[in-house]
Amino acid sequence: PQLKALQLGCFRYFQRGGACIDGPVGLLAGIIRRPFVLFYHFFAVALLAIWIYISSAGILNLPVRLVGSVGVFWKACVVIFPYIFSELRA
């Protein structure tokens, strides 16, 4: 469920257009070579995913979603930090 929330956040992030597309596409194309840009966009996606995850629940499910949002953030960290550490070593 956490990865599904991150996936939805990613799709919604790309739907925003503008810099939300330019940065990730520049990274994929190899035009942008700054690791901080990847870090920035990844956690922007993660925070948007958390916002969508929390706001899509009804008022009765809000406490459950708030606790679940910690899991979404944790999963985002588990996904990105191995890549960040490998880049820092290289």
Secondary structure, 3 states (H helix, E strand, C coil): CHHHHHHHHHHHHHHCCCHHHHHHHHHHHCCCCCHHHHHHHHHHHHHHHHHHHHHCCCHHHHHHHHHHHHHHHHHHHHHHHHHHHHHHHC
